[in-house]
Amino acid sequence: MSPGEELDPIPDSFILQPPVFHPVVPYVMTIFGGLHAGKMVMLQGVVPLDAHRFQVDFQCGCSLCPRPDIAFHFNPRFHTTRPHVICNTLHGGRWQREARWPHLALQRGSRFLILFLFGSEEVKVSVNGQHFLHYRYRLPLSHVDTLGIFGDILVEAVGFLNINPFVEGSREYPAGHPFLLMSPRLEVPCSHALPQGLWPEQVIIVRGLVLQEPKHFTLSLRDQAARAPVTLRASFADRTLAWISPWGRKKLISAPFLFYPQRFFEVLLLCQEGGLKLAINGQGLGATSVNQQALEQLRELRISGSVQLYCVHS
């Protein structure tokens, strides 16, 4: 791919907004493409020991005057005798009837991982892997295009993902694994152990950023003899994504090419009886056949190529 070559247009649903690390609060940012059902926002950080309150607002615009509508206002409060969360909607400059949730799942001085999971009729919120609340929309979700974070909170990362396509009907929360914040991040090539092999319903998650002048991205699963029965390879020279057999035979995957310079990506591999299902950026892209015995004998996930890694989990 030459430096001046234009990129082919791809559907917005295939594009993930890059994560933001260590933003200074108050922080307001545009949500790429706005919000829609199937979107997930991940907030990772720490509640200060002296925190009184903070808020996360999903706004309809970013103007200062007049104040924009807020479709979903998430407001944990720590300074009362009974810490709680207030949720509400601001419309036309007026707050509507507030909803209150007691038994706050956040604590002063503690780290947290909050997932905002946007469905067709309501938003669900989980804190540290546990469902905490759900809030029915009072304004159209399609009007939301801005995220605002204010108050007593230390934000480490804000991530924008799509709901795991492997969860039937999206009834459950996807696995919200935090981004790696330490520097340097995972070195590439990267080796990740699979001590028990792969078993049905196990999911491999790889998140990262494509470098400025990429050549390839390769993900391989290897057994104890260092054989690779499963290899996924993205080639930037011809913009193809393919499964590579142990004998070098290539099976092209029919899908828009997503690994573009300076773009964020998420690869999911779901182990099932007889093979692996693939999803990239929340879009299911079919499967490859692998017998169960070979899956159980896998011991290493290896990643190489022109990427910076933010999360590797199995």
Secondary structure, DSSP 8 states (H G I E B T S, - for coil): --TT-------GGG-B---EES--SSEEEE-TT---TTEEEEEEEE--TT--BEEEEEEE---SSS--EEEEEEEEE-SSSS-EEEEEEEETTEE---EEE-S-S--TT-EEEEEEEE-SSEEEEEETTEEEEEEE-SS-GGG--EEEEEES-EEEEEEEEE--TTSGGG-S---------SSS---SSEEEE-TT---TT-EEEEEEEE-SS--EEEEEEEETTS--SEEEEEETTTTEEEEE-TT--EEE--S-----TT-EEEEEEEEETTEEEEEETTEEEEEEE--HHHHHTEEEEEEEESEEEEEEE-
